[in-house]
């Protein structure tokens, strides 16, 4: 199935929000683990660099960095 750009836009959105809040992979892993996840700095870094992650990871990351609402027009 050809890439339609949606996955890339979602990945770029998440990376931009992390950068805007100065949240590193290590810090994100710590916050996700506080929410009940089991992430390491390496697993978070790999998911972000590949740009492929589950919807659960996406939503948990948004919660971990304090985003409760997303305007889908921005993605």
mmCIF file of the N, C-alpha and C atoms, coordinates in Angstrom:
data_MODEL
# 
_entry.id   MODEL 
# 
loop_
_atom_site.group_PDB 
_atom_site.id 
_atom_site.type_symbol 
_atom_site.label_atom_id 
_atom_site.label_alt_id 
_atom_site.label_comp_id 
_atom_site.label_asym_id 
_atom_site.label_entity_id 
_atom_site.label_seq_id 
_atom_site.pdbx_PDB_ins_code 
_atom_site.Cartn_x 
_atom_site.Cartn_y 
_atom_site.Cartn_z 
_atom_site.occupancy 
_atom_site.B_iso_or_equiv 
_atom_site.pdbx_formal_charge 
_atom_site.auth_seq_id 
_atom_site.auth_comp_id 
_atom_site.auth_asym_id 
_atom_site.auth_atom_id 
_atom_site.pdbx_PDB_model_num 
ATOM 1   N N  . UNK A 1 1  ? 0.850  -1.179 0.000  1.00 0.00 ? 1  UNK A N  1 
ATOM 2   C CA . UNK A 1 1  ? 0.000  0.000  0.000  1.00 0.00 ? 1  UNK A CA 1 
ATOM 3   C C  . UNK A 1 1  ? 0.900  1.248  0.000  1.00 0.00 ? 1  UNK A C  1 
ATOM 4   N N  . UNK A 1 2  ? 0.699  2.173  -0.916 1.00 0.00 ? 2  UNK A N  1 
ATOM 5   C CA . UNK A 1 2  ? 1.545  3.355  -0.984 1.00 0.00 ? 2  UNK A CA 1 
ATOM 6   C C  . UNK A 1 2  ? 1.313  4.299  0.203  1.00 0.00 ? 2  UNK A C  1 
ATOM 7   N N  . UNK A 1 3  ? 2.369  4.970  0.586  1.00 0.00 ? 3  UNK A N  1 
ATOM 8   C CA . UNK A 1 3  ? 2.298  5.935  1.684  1.00 0.00 ? 3  UNK A CA 1 
ATOM 9   C C  . UNK A 1 3  ? 1.507  7.144  1.206  1.00 0.00 ? 3  UNK A C  1 
ATOM 10  N N  . UNK A 1 4  ? 0.482  7.528  1.943  1.00 0.00 ? 4  UNK A N  1 
ATOM 11  C CA . UNK A 1 4  ? -0.336 8.659  1.531  1.00 0.00 ? 4  UNK A CA 1 
ATOM 12  C C  . UNK A 1 4  ? 0.010  9.942  2.272  1.00 0.00 ? 4  UNK A C  1 
ATOM 13  N N  . UNK A 1 5  ? 0.990  9.907  3.113  1.00 0.00 ? 5  UNK A N  1 
ATOM 14  C CA . UNK A 1 5  ? 1.427  11.108 3.810  1.00 0.00 ? 5  UNK A CA 1 
ATOM 15  C C  . UNK A 1 5  ? 0.817  11.297 5.185  1.00 0.00 ? 5  UNK A C  1 
ATOM 16  N N  . UNK A 1 6  ? -0.279 10.600 5.478  1.00 0.00 ? 6  UNK A N  1 
ATOM 17  C CA . UNK A 1 6  ? -0.920 10.783 6.789  1.00 0.00 ? 6  UNK A CA 1 
ATOM 18  C C  . UNK A 1 6  ? -0.016 10.331 7.919  1.00 0.00 ? 6  UNK A C  1 
ATOM 19  N N  . UNK A 1 7  ? 0.599  9.171  7.778  1.00 0.00 ? 7  UNK A N  1 
ATOM 20  C CA . UNK A 1 7  ? 1.476  8.662  8.840  1.00 0.00 ? 7  UNK A CA 1 
ATOM 21  C C  . UNK A 1 7  ? 2.637  9.622  9.072  1.00 0.00 ? 7  UNK A C  1 
ATOM 22  N N  . UNK A 1 8  ? 3.172  10.169 7.997  1.00 0.00 ? 8  UNK A N  1 
ATOM 23  C CA . UNK A 1 8  ? 4.273  11.114 8.122  1.00 0.00 ? 8  UNK A CA 1 
ATOM 24  C C  . UNK A 1 8  ? 3.820  12.391 8.832  1.00 0.00 ? 8  UNK A C  1 
ATOM 25  N N  . UNK A 1 9  ? 2.654  12.883 8.504  1.00 0.00 ? 9  UNK A N  1 
ATOM 26  C CA . UNK A 1 9  ? 2.142  14.100 9.163  1.00 0.00 ? 9  UNK A CA 1 
ATOM 27  C C  . UNK A 1 9  ? 1.923  13.871 10.653 1.00 0.00 ? 9  UNK A C  1 
ATOM 28  N N  . UNK A 1 10 ? 1.397  12.701 11.012 1.00 0.00 ? 10 UNK A N  1 
ATOM 29  C CA . UNK A 1 10 ? 1.174  12.385 12.422 1.00 0.00 ? 10 UNK A CA 1 
ATOM 30  C C  . UNK A 1 10 ? 2.500  12.315 13.164 1.00 0.00 ? 10 UNK A C  1 
ATOM 31  N N  . UNK A 1 11 ? 3.474  11.654 12.556 1.00 0.00 ? 11 UNK A N  1 
ATOM 32  C CA . UNK A 1 11 ? 4.796  11.542 13.168 1.00 0.00 ? 11 UNK A CA 1 
ATOM 33  C C  . UNK A 1 11 ? 5.437  12.921 13.345 1.00 0.00 ? 11 UNK A C  1 
ATOM 34  N N  . UNK A 1 12 ? 5.368  13.747 12.316 1.00 0.00 ? 12 UNK A N  1 
ATOM 35  C CA . UNK A 1 12 ? 5.952  15.090 12.396 1.00 0.00 ? 12 UNK A CA 1 
ATOM 36  C C  . UNK A 1 12 ? 5.243  15.947 13.444 1.00 0.00 ? 12 UNK A C  1 
ATOM 37  N N  . UNK A 1 13 ? 3.930  15.804 13.537 1.00 0.00 ? 13 UNK A N  1 
ATOM 38  C CA . UNK A 1 13 ? 3.174  16.531 14.555 1.00 0.00 ? 13 UNK A CA 1 
ATOM 39  C C  . UNK A 1 13 ? 3.675  16.161 15.946 1.00 0.00 ? 13 UNK A C  1 
ATOM 40  N N  . UNK A 1 14 ? 3.806  14.858 16.207 1.00 0.00 ? 14 UNK A N  1 
ATOM 41  C CA . UNK A 1 14 ? 4.234  14.404 17.526 1.00 0.00 ? 14 UNK A CA 1 
ATOM 42  C C  . UNK A 1 14 ? 5.651  14.871 17.830 1.00 0.00 ? 14 UNK A C  1 
ATOM 43  N N  . UNK A 1 15 ? 6.540  14.750 16.881 1.00 0.00 ? 15 UNK A N  1 
ATOM 44  C CA . UNK A 1 15 ? 7.924  15.197 17.084 1.00 0.00 ? 15 UNK A CA 1 
ATOM 45  C C  . UNK A 1 15 ? 7.986  16.703 17.364 1.00 0.00 ? 15 UNK A C  1 
ATOM 46  N N  . UNK A 1 16 ? 7.184  17.477 16.640 1.00 0.00 ? 16 UNK A N  1 
ATOM 47  C CA . UNK A 1 16 ? 7.162  18.924 16.845 1.00 0.00 ? 16 UNK A CA 1 
ATOM 48  C C  . UNK A 1 16 ? 6.650  19.281 18.235 1.00 0.00 ? 16 UNK A C  1 
ATOM 49  N N  . UNK A 1 17 ? 5.614  18.586 18.695 1.00 0.00 ? 17 UNK A N  1 
ATOM 50  C CA . UNK A 1 17 ? 5.080  18.860 20.029 1.00 0.00 ? 17 UNK A CA 1 
ATOM 51  C C  . UNK A 1 17 ? 6.097  18.499 21.116 1.00 0.00 ? 17 UNK A C  1 
ATOM 52  N N  . UNK A 1 18 ? 6.809  17.409 20.933 1.00 0.00 ? 18 UNK A N  1 
ATOM 53  C CA . UNK A 1 18 ? 7.845  17.034 21.902 1.00 0.00 ? 18 UNK A CA 1 
ATOM 54  C C  . UNK A 1 18 ? 8.950  18.088 21.929 1.00 0.00 ? 18 UNK A C  1 
ATOM 55  N N  . UNK A 1 19 ? 9.373  18.524 20.760 1.00 0.00 ? 19 UNK A N  1 
ATOM 56  C CA . UNK A 1 19 ? 10.432 19.534 20.684 1.00 0.00 ? 19 UNK A CA 1 
ATOM 57  C C  . UNK A 1 19 ? 9.963  20.851 21.300 1.00 0.00 ? 19 UNK A C  1 
ATOM 58  N N  . UNK A 1 20 ? 8.736  21.235 21.005 1.00 0.00 ? 20 UNK A N  1 
ATOM 59  C CA . UNK A 1 20 ? 8.176  22.490 21.535 1.00 0.00 ? 20 UNK A CA 1 
ATOM 60  C C  . UNK A 1 20 ? 8.191  22.501 23.062 1.00 0.00 ? 20 UNK A C  1 
ATOM 61  N N  . UNK A 1 21 ? 8.014  21.332 23.652 1.00 0.00 ? 21 UNK A N  1 
ATOM 62  C CA . UNK A 1 21 ? 7.965  21.211 25.112 1.00 0.00 ? 21 UNK A CA 1 
ATOM 63  C C  . UNK A 1 21 ? 9.304  20.758 25.713 1.00 0.00 ? 21 UNK A C  1 
ATOM 64  N N  . UNK A 1 22 ? 10.335 20.668 24.861 1.00 0.00 ? 22 UNK A N  1 
ATOM 65  C CA . UNK A 1 22 ? 11.673 20.255 25.299 1.00 0.00 ? 22 UNK A CA 1 
ATOM 66  C C  . UNK A 1 22 ? 11.653 18.908 26.026 1.00 0.00 ? 22 UNK A C  1 
ATOM 67  N N  . UNK A 1 23 ? 10.894 17.956 25.497 1.00 0.00 ? 23 UNK A N  1 
ATOM 68  C CA . UNK A 1 23 ? 10.794 16.622 26.088 1.00 0.00 ? 23 UNK A CA 1 
ATOM 69  C C  . UNK A 1 23 ? 11.673 15.676 25.283 1.00 0.00 ? 23 UNK A C  1 
ATOM 70  N N  . UNK A 1 24 ? 12.675 15.113 25.931 1.00 0.00 ? 24 UNK A N  1 
ATOM 71  C CA . UNK A 1 24 ? 13.588 14.170 25.296 1.00 0.00 ? 24 UNK A CA 1 
ATOM 72  C C  . UNK A 1 24 ? 12.988 12.772 25.292 1.00 0.00 ? 24 UNK A C  1 
ATOM 73  N N  . UNK A 1 25 ? 13.633 11.873 24.570 1.00 0.00 ? 25 UNK A N  1 
ATOM 74  C CA . UNK A 1 25 ? 13.187 10.470 24.558 1.00 0.00 ? 25 UNK A CA 1 
ATOM 75  C C  . UNK A 1 25 ? 13.239 9.880  25.960 1.00 0.00 ? 25 UNK A C  1 
ATOM 76  N N  . UNK A 1 26 ? 14.296 10.203 26.695 1.00 0.00 ? 26 UNK A N  1 
ATOM 77  C CA . UNK A 1 26 ? 14.436 9.682  28.065 1.00 0.00 ? 26 UNK A CA 1 
ATOM 78  C C  . UNK A 1 26 ? 13.318 10.216 28.960 1.00 0.00 ? 26 UNK A C  1 
ATOM 79  N N  . UNK A 1 27 ? 13.032 11.501 28.845 1.00 0.00 ? 27 UNK A N  1 
ATOM 80  C CA . UNK A 1 27 ? 11.967 12.100 29.658 1.00 0.00 ? 27 UNK A CA 1 
ATOM 81  C C  . UNK A 1 27 ? 10.608 11.535 29.270 1.00 0.00 ? 27 UNK A C  1 
ATOM 82  N N  . UNK A 1 28 ? 10.379 11.357 27.966 1.00 0.00 ? 28 UNK A N  1 
ATOM 83  C CA . UNK A 1 28 ? 9.109  10.793 27.526 1.00 0.00 ? 28 UNK A CA 1 
ATOM 84  C C  . UNK A 1 28 ? 8.956  9.368  28.044 1.00 0.00 ? 28 UNK A C  1 
ATOM 85  N N  . UNK A 1 29 ? 10.006 8.577  27.984 1.00 0.00 ? 29 UNK A N  1 
ATOM 86  C CA . UNK A 1 29 ? 9.946  7.203  28.506 1.00 0.00 ? 29 UNK A CA 1 
ATOM 87  C C  . UNK A 1 29 ? 9.588  7.218  29.985 1.00 0.00 ? 29 UNK A C  1 
ATOM 88  N N  . UNK A 1 30 ? 10.193 8.117  30.741 1.00 0.00 ? 30 UNK A N  1 
ATOM 89  C CA . UNK A 1 30 ? 9.903  8.221  32.176 1.00 0.00 ? 30 UNK A CA 1 
ATOM 90  C C  . UNK A 1 30 ? 8.433  8.555  32.399 1.00 0.00 ? 30 UNK A C  1 
ATOM 91  N N  . UNK A 1 31 ? 7.926  9.534  31.660 1.00 0.00 ? 31 UNK A N  1 
ATOM 92  C CA . UNK A 1 31 ? 6.524  9.947  31.817 1.00 0.00 ? 31 UNK A CA 1 
ATOM 93  C C  . UNK A 1 31 ? 5.558  8.834  31.402 1.00 0.00 ? 31 UNK A C  1 
ATOM 94  N N  . UNK A 1 32 ? 5.877  8.152  30.302 1.00 0.00 ? 32 UNK A N  1 
ATOM 95  C CA . UNK A 1 32 ? 5.018  7.054  29.859 1.00 0.00 ? 32 UNK A CA 1 
ATOM 96  C C  . UNK A 1 32 ? 4.987  5.934  30.893 1.00 0.00 ? 32 UNK A C  1 
ATOM 97  N N  . UNK A 1 33 ? 6.119  5.655  31.504 1.00 0.00 ? 33 UNK A N  1 
ATOM 98  C CA . UNK A 1 33 ? 6.173  4.613  32.528 1.00 0.00 ? 33 UNK A CA 1 
ATOM 99  C C  . UNK A 1 33 ? 5.377  5.012  33.763 1.00 0.00 ? 33 UNK A C  1 
ATOM 100 N N  . UNK A 1 34 ? 5.347  6.295  34.075 1.00 0.00 ? 34 UNK A N  1 
ATOM 101 C CA . UNK A 1 34 ? 4.517  6.768  35.186 1.00 0.00 ? 34 UNK A CA 1 
ATOM 102 C C  . UNK A 1 34 ? 3.031  6.548  34.896 1.00 0.00 ? 34 UNK A C  1 
ATOM 103 N N  . UNK A 1 35 ? 2.674  6.542  33.617 1.00 0.00 ? 35 UNK A N  1 
ATOM 104 C CA . UNK A 1 35 ? 1.281  6.309  33.213 1.00 0.00 ? 35 UNK A CA 1 
ATOM 105 C C  . UNK A 1 35 ? 0.964  4.821  33.096 1.00 0.00 ? 35 UNK A C  1 
ATOM 106 N N  . UNK A 1 36 ? 1.946  3.984  33.416 1.00 0.00 ? 36 UNK A N  1 
ATOM 107 C CA . UNK A 1 36 ? 1.708  2.547  33.388 1.00 0.00 ? 36 UNK A CA 1 
ATOM 108 C C  . UNK A 1 36 ? 2.316  1.823  32.200 1.00 0.00 ? 36 UNK A C  1 
ATOM 109 N N  . UNK A 1 37 ? 3.049  2.528  31.379 1.00 0.00 ? 37 UNK A N  1 
ATOM 110 C CA . UNK A 1 37 ? 3.681  1.908  30.220 1.00 0.00 ? 37 UNK A CA 1 
ATOM 111 C C  . UNK A 1 37 ? 4.964  1.191  30.590 1.00 0.00 ? 37 UNK A C  1 
ATOM 112 N N  . UNK A 1 38 ? 5.566  0.585  29.606 1.00 0.00 ? 38 UNK A N  1 
ATOM 113 C CA . UNK A 1 38 ? 6.843  -0.089 29.785 1.00 0.00 ? 38 UNK A CA 1 
ATOM 114 C C  . UNK A 1 38 ? 7.738  0.301  28.622 1.00 0.00 ? 38 UNK A C  1 
ATOM 115 N N  . UNK A 1 39 ? 8.245  1.505  28.666 1.00 0.00 ? 39 UNK A N  1 
ATOM 116 C CA . UNK A 1 39 ? 9.077  2.039  27.593 1.00 0.00 ? 39 UNK A CA 1 
ATOM 117 C C  . UNK A 1 39 ? 10.472 2.343  28.113 1.00 0.00 ? 39 UNK A C  1 
ATOM 118 N N  . UNK A 1 40 ? 11.446 2.147  27.258 1.00 0.00 ? 40 UNK A N  1 
ATOM 119 C CA . UNK A 1 40 ? 12.812 2.560  27.560 1.00 0.00 ? 40 UNK A CA 1 
ATOM 120 C C  . UNK A 1 40 ? 13.131 3.768  26.675 1.00 0.00 ? 40 UNK A C  1 
ATOM 121 N N  . UNK A 1 41 ? 14.206 4.440  27.006 1.00 0.00 ? 41 UNK A N  1 
ATOM 122 C CA . UNK A 1 41 ? 14.652 5.560  26.179 1.00 0.00 ? 41 UNK A CA 1 
ATOM 123 C C  . UNK A 1 41 ? 14.862 5.076  24.748 1.00 0.00 ? 41 UNK A C  1 
ATOM 124 N N  . UNK A 1 42 ? 15.466 3.900  24.590 1.00 0.00 ? 42 UNK A N  1 
ATOM 125 C CA . UNK A 1 42 ? 15.750 3.361  23.258 1.00 0.00 ? 42 UNK A CA 1 
ATOM 126 C C  . UNK A 1 42 ? 14.473 3.027  22.492 1.00 0.00 ? 42 UNK A C  1 
ATOM 127 N N  . UNK A 1 43 ? 13.481 2.433  23.162 1.00 0.00 ? 43 UNK A N  1 
ATOM 128 C CA . UNK A 1 43 ? 12.249 2.071  22.457 1.00 0.00 ? 43 UNK A CA 1 
ATOM 129 C C  . UNK A 1 43 ? 11.497 3.317  21.995 1.00 0.00 ? 43 UNK A C  1 
ATOM 130 N N  . UNK A 1 44 ? 11.494 4.342  22.829 1.00 0.00 ? 44 UNK A N  1 
ATOM 131 C CA . UNK A 1 44 ? 10.840 5.602  22.451 1.00 0.00 ? 44 UNK A CA 1 
ATOM 132 C C  . UNK A 1 44 ? 11.587 6.237  21.283 1.00 0.00 ? 44 UNK A C  1 
ATOM 133 N N  . UNK A 1 45 ? 12.906 6.298  21.380 1.00 0.00 ? 45 UNK A N  1 
ATOM 134 C CA . UNK A 1 45 ? 13.713 6.897  20.309 1.00 0.00 ? 45 UNK A CA 1 
ATOM 135 C C  . UNK A 1 45 ? 13.515 6.153  18.999 1.00 0.00 ? 45 UNK A C  1 
ATOM 136 N N  . UNK A 1 46 ? 13.451 4.833  19.049 1.00 0.00 ? 46 UNK A N  1 
ATOM 137 C CA . UNK A 1 46 ? 13.250 4.045  17.828 1.00 0.00 ? 46 UNK A CA 1 
ATOM 138 C C  . UNK A 1 46 ? 11.891 4.317  17.201 1.00 0.00 ? 46 UNK A C  1 
ATOM 139 N N  . UNK A 1 47 ? 10.859 4.357  18.010 1.00 0.00 ? 47 UNK A N  1 
ATOM 140 C CA . UNK A 1 47 ? 9.517  4.617  17.475 1.00 0.00 ? 47 UNK A CA 1 
ATOM 141 C C  . UNK A 1 47 ? 9.454  5.995  16.817 1.00 0.00 ? 47 UNK A C  1 
ATOM 142 N N  . UNK A 1 48 ? 10.049 6.979  17.482 1.00 0.00 ? 48 UNK A N  1 
ATOM 143 C CA . UNK A 1 48 ? 10.016 8.336  16.942 1.00 0.00 ? 48 UNK A CA 1 
ATOM 144 C C  . UNK A 1 48 ? 10.868 8.463  15.690 1.00 0.00 ? 48 UNK A C  1 
ATOM 145 N N  . UNK A 1 49 ? 12.018 7.805  15.653 1.00 0.00 ? 49 UNK A N  1 
ATOM 146 C CA . UNK A 1 49 ? 12.875 7.924  14.471 1.00 0.00 ? 49 UNK A CA 1 
ATOM 147 C C  . UNK A 1 49 ? 12.276 7.182  13.274 1.00 0.00 ? 49 UNK A C  1 
ATOM 148 N N  . UNK A 1 50 ? 11.646 6.040  13.513 1.00 0.00 ? 50 UNK A N  1 
ATOM 149 C CA . UNK A 1 50 ? 10.976 5.304  12.431 1.00 0.00 ? 50 UNK A CA 1 
ATOM 150 C C  . UNK A 1 50 ? 9.728  6.042  11.965 1.00 0.00 ? 50 UNK A C  1 
ATOM 151 N N  . UNK A 1 51 ? 9.119  6.756  12.903 1.00 0.00 ? 51 UNK A N  1 
ATOM 152 C CA . UNK A 1 51 ? 7.871  7.448  12.584 1.00 0.00 ? 51 UNK A CA 1 
ATOM 153 C C  . UNK A 1 51 ? 6.684  6.513  12.525 1.00 0.00 ? 51 UNK A C  1 
ATOM 154 N N  . UNK A 1 52 ? 6.840  5.318  13.103 1.00 0.00 ? 52 UNK A N  1 
ATOM 155 C CA . UNK A 1 52 ? 5.751  4.351  13.121 1.00 0.00 ? 52 UNK A CA 1 
ATOM 156 C C  . UNK A 1 52 ? 5.496  3.924  14.560 1.00 0.00 ? 52 UNK A C  1 
ATOM 157 N N  . UNK A 1 53 ? 4.253  4.119  14.984 1.00 0.00 ? 53 UNK A N  1 
ATOM 158 C CA . UNK A 1 53 ? 3.884  3.758  16.344 1.00 0.00 ? 53 UNK A CA 1 
ATOM 159 C C  . UNK A 1 53 ? 2.389  3.551  16.394 1.00 0.00 ? 53 UNK A C  1 
ATOM 160 N N  . UNK A 1 54 ? 1.953  2.894  17.434 1.00 0.00 ? 54 UNK A N  1 
ATOM 161 C CA . UNK A 1 54 ? 0.528  2.590  17.571 1.00 0.00 ? 54 UNK A CA 1 
ATOM 162 C C  . UNK A 1 54 ? -0.257 3.831  17.996 1.00 0.00 ? 54 UNK A C  1 
ATOM 163 N N  . UNK A 1 55 ? -1.551 3.736  17.808 1.00 0.00 ? 55 UNK A N  1 
ATOM 164 C CA . UNK A 1 55 ? -2.439 4.806  18.269 1.00 0.00 ? 55 UNK A CA 1 
ATOM 165 C C  . UNK A 1 55 ? -2.352 4.942  19.783 1.00 0.00 ? 55 UNK A C  1 
ATOM 166 N N  . UNK A 1 56 ? -2.178 3.834  20.464 1.00 0.00 ? 56 UNK A N  1 
ATOM 167 C CA . UNK A 1 56 ? -2.049 3.873  21.930 1.00 0.00 ? 56 UNK A CA 1 
ATOM 168 C C  . UNK A 1 56 ? -0.813 4.663  22.333 1.00 0.00 ? 56 UNK A C  1 
ATOM 169 N N  . UNK A 1 57 ? 0.313  4.416  21.670 1.00 0.00 ? 57 UNK A N  1 
ATOM 170 C CA . UNK A 1 57 ? 1.538  5.170  21.960 1.00 0.00 ? 57 UNK A CA 1 
ATOM 171 C C  . UNK A 1 57 ? 1.312  6.655  21.693 1.00 0.00 ? 57 UNK A C  1 
ATOM 172 N N  . UNK A 1 58 ? 0.653  6.975  20.590 1.00 0.00 ? 58 UNK A N  1 
ATOM 173 C CA . UNK A 1 58 ? 0.374  8.362  20.231 1.00 0.00 ? 58 UNK A CA 1 
ATOM 174 C C  . UNK A 1 58 ? -0.457 9.044  21.316 1.00 0.00 ? 58 UNK A C  1 
ATOM 175 N N  . UNK A 1 59 ? -1.543 8.414  21.718 1.00 0.00 ? 59 UNK A N  1 
ATOM 176 C CA . UNK A 1 59 ? -2.426 9.004  22.728 1.00 0.00 ? 59 UNK A CA 1 
ATOM 177 C C  . UNK A 1 59 ? -1.733 9.087  24.086 1.00 0.00 ? 59 UNK A C  1 
ATOM 178 N N  . UNK A 1 60 ? -1.023 8.036  24.478 1.00 0.00 ? 60 UNK A N  1 
ATOM 179 C CA . UNK A 1 60 ? -0.298 8.072  25.750 1.00 0.00 ? 60 UNK A CA 1 
ATOM 180 C C  . UNK A 1 60 ? 0.760  9.170  25.749 1.00 0.00 ? 60 UNK A C  1 
ATOM 181 N N  . UNK A 1 61 ? 1.419  9.366  24.605 1.00 0.00 ? 61 UNK A N  1 
ATOM 182 C CA . UNK A 1 61 ? 2.417  10.426 24.506 1.00 0.00 ? 61 UNK A CA 1 
ATOM 183 C C  . UNK A 1 61 ? 1.767  11.791 24.645 1.00 0.00 ? 61 UNK A C  1 
ATOM 184 N N  . UNK A 1 62 ? 0.632  11.990 23.987 1.00 0.00 ? 62 UNK A N  1 
ATOM 185 C CA . UNK A 1 62 ? -0.079 13.260 24.133 1.00 0.00 ? 62 UNK A CA 1 
ATOM 186 C C  . UNK A 1 62 ? -0.425 13.513 25.596 1.00 0.00 ? 62 UNK A C  1 
ATOM 187 N N  . UNK A 1 63 ? -0.931 12.504 26.272 1.00 0.00 ? 63 UNK A N  1 
ATOM 188 C CA . UNK A 1 63 ? -1.259 12.651 27.706 1.00 0.00 ? 63 UNK A CA 1 
ATOM 189 C C  . UNK A 1 63 ? -0.009 12.958 28.520 1.00 0.00 ? 63 UNK A C  1 
ATOM 190 N N  . UNK A 1 64 ? 1.072  12.272 28.210 1.00 0.00 ? 64 UNK A N  1 
ATOM 191 C CA . UNK A 1 64 ? 2.315  12.436 28.971 1.00 0.00 ? 64 UNK A CA 1 
ATOM 192 C C  . UNK A 1 64 ? 2.895  13.848 28.842 1.00 0.00 ? 64 UNK A C  1 
ATOM 193 N N  . UNK A 1 65 ? 2.611  14.508 27.723 1.00 0.00 ? 65 UNK A N  1 
ATOM 194 C CA . UNK A 1 65 ? 3.155  15.858 27.552 1.00 0.00 ? 65 UNK A CA 1 
ATOM 195 C C  . UNK A 1 65 ? 2.092  16.941 27.773 1.00 0.00 ? 65 UNK A C  1 
ATOM 196 N N  . UNK A 1 66 ? 0.927  16.516 28.241 1.00 0.00 ? 66 UNK A N  1 
ATOM 197 C CA . UNK A 1 66 ? -0.077 17.485 28.664 1.00 0.00 ? 66 UNK A CA 1 
ATOM 198 C C  . UNK A 1 66 ? -1.002 17.993 27.581 1.00 0.00 ? 66 UNK A C  1 
ATOM 199 N N  . UNK A 1 67 ? -1.151 17.250 26.503 1.00 0.00 ? 67 UNK A N  1 
ATOM 200 C CA . UNK A 1 67 ? -2.072 17.658 25.441 1.00 0.00 ? 67 UNK A CA 1 
ATOM 201 C C  . UNK A 1 67 ? -3.362 16.862 25.604 1.00 0.00 ? 67 UNK A C  1 
ATOM 202 N N  . UNK A 1 68 ? -4.462 17.568 25.808 1.00 0.00 ? 68 UNK A N  1 
ATOM 203 C CA . UNK A 1 68 ? -5.739 16.887 25.989 1.00 0.00 ? 68 UNK A CA 1 
ATOM 204 C C  . UNK A 1 68 ? -6.654 17.044 24.777 1.00 0.00 ? 68 UNK A C  1 
ATOM 205 N N  . UNK A 1 69 ? -6.322 17.974 23.905 1.00 0.00 ? 69 UNK A N  1 
ATOM 206 C CA . UNK A 1 69 ? -7.140 18.186 22.706 1.00 0.00 ? 69 UNK A CA 1 
ATOM 207 C C  . UNK A 1 69 ? -6.217 18.403 21.511 1.00 0.00 ? 69 UNK A C  1 
ATOM 208 N N  . UNK A 1 70 ? -6.611 17.816 20.377 1.00 0.00 ? 70 UNK A N  1 
ATOM 209 C CA . UNK A 1 70 ? -5.834 17.964 19.157 1.00 0.00 ? 70 UNK A CA 1 
ATOM 210 C C  . UNK A 1 70 ? -6.771 18.413 18.045 1.00 0.00 ? 70 UNK A C  1 
ATOM 211 N N  . UNK A 1 71 ? -6.401 19.468 17.381 1.00 0.00 ? 71 UNK A N  1 
ATOM 212 C CA . UNK A 1 71 ? -7.153 19.926 16.208 1.00 0.00 ? 71 UNK A CA 1 
ATOM 213 C C  . UNK A 1 71 ? -6.662 19.112 15.016 1.00 0.00 ? 71 UNK A C  1 
ATOM 214 N N  . UNK A 1 72 ? -7.504 18.215 14.537 1.00 0.00 ? 72 UNK A N  1 
ATOM 215 C CA . UNK A 1 72 ? -7.098 17.323 13.464 1.00 0.00 ? 72 UNK A CA 1 
ATOM 216 C C  . UNK A 1 72 ? -6.777 18.067 12.162 1.00 0.00 ? 72 UNK A C  1 
ATOM 217 N N  . UNK A 1 73 ? -7.241 19.278 12.040 1.00 0.00 ? 73 UNK A N  1 
ATOM 218 C CA . UNK A 1 73 ? -6.887 20.074 10.872 1.00 0.00 ? 73 UNK A CA 1 
ATOM 219 C C  . UNK A 1 73 ? -5.399 20.424 10.860 1.00 0.00 ? 73 UNK A C  1 
ATOM 220 N N  . UNK A 1 74 ? -4.739 20.320 12.022 1.00 0.00 ? 74 UNK A N  1 
ATOM 221 C CA . UNK A 1 74 ? -3.318 20.608 12.121 1.00 0.00 ? 74 UNK A CA 1 
ATOM 222 C C  . UNK A 1 74 ? -2.433 19.417 11.811 1.00 0.00 ? 74 UNK A C  1 
ATOM 223 N N  . UNK A 1 75 ? -3.039 18.279 11.552 1.00 0.00 ? 75 UNK A N  1 
ATOM 224 C CA . UNK A 1 75 ? -2.260 17.062 11.286 1.00 0.00 ? 75 UNK A CA 1 
ATOM 225 C C  . UNK A 1 75 ? -2.438 16.670 9.828  1.00 0.00 ? 75 UNK A C  1 
# 
